[in-house]
C-alpha cells in the first residue's frame, strides 16, 4: 500500500477535496419496449441486447 512520505497540511487536503467534482453522465435517448428512455452512453449496448 502507498504511504505518504510526509504529512499533508489541512489546507492542502481540503482544497483538493473541494476541487473534485463528479461529471454528469452523457444521457442519450433510446427506444426500449416502445418507449423512449434516457440512458448513459456507455450502457446503450446493455439495453439493445
N, C-alpha and C positions, 0 to 999 in steps of 0.2 A: 504494500500500500504506500502511496506517495505521502511523504511527510514534509511540511514546510521547514526550510532551514531557519527562518526567523519569524518572529511574531508580526502579524499584520496589525496596523493601527485600527482603531474602531472606525475612524472616518473613511479609511480605505475600504474596509469591509462593507460598510453601509452604503457608500456611494456606488460600489459595484452592484449591490443588490438593487438599488434604486434605478440604475440604468437598464437592467434586464427587463425585457418585455416579451410576452408571448405574441406570436404573429397570428392573425386571423386566418383560418383555413380558406383556401380558394374554392368557393362553392360553385358548382356547375349544375344547371337544371337538366335532369334526365327523366325519361318516362319509365315508371315502374308500375306494372299491373294497371295500365290505363291512366294513371295519374302522374302528374309532374312533381318531382321532389328535388330539393337542393341537396347535393351530395358533395363531399370533398373530392377534388380531382383525383387524388391517389386511391380512392375507393370505387371508382367507376367500374373497374373490371369485376369487382366483387358482386355488384348488383346485376351486371349483364350476363353472368354465367349461370 
